[in-house]
Amino acid sequence: MTATLSEVETPLLALTYSDRPERPAHLPPVHEHGFLLLVREEHPELEHASQTHRARGEVVHVFRDRHTREFAVLFRRDTGQHTVKESGCPLLDRLNQLAGMWQGAQAPMRGGA
């Protein structure tokens, strides 16, 4: 399923309230500034916005492709029970793949193998 016309015109953070199903997910390190810089460098077509909801104990990250308008809403919760809403395109998969590369590059700097 692709993004609907109303979702295409919706501001990024408003996609948080999309009626798409929310499912458990393993999230990339969206809380790391270096990772977000890499996302911007490797995928300049992705828009990104985030918002902290302290009362709910979560940070919401929204990514949307400027060309296809497909999106992913990532809910990073203090409880560790992270979830995602997607419009159909596997943006989360692309982000997690990039995260693997990023974490691999970070390991030698941290003294890990």
ABEGO torsion letter per residue (X at the ends): XBBBAAAAABBAAAAAABABBBBBBBBBBAABAAAAAAAAAABAABBBBBBBBAAAGBBBBBBBBAAAGBBBBBBBBAAGBBBBBBAGBBAAAAAAAAAAAAAAAAAAAAGBX
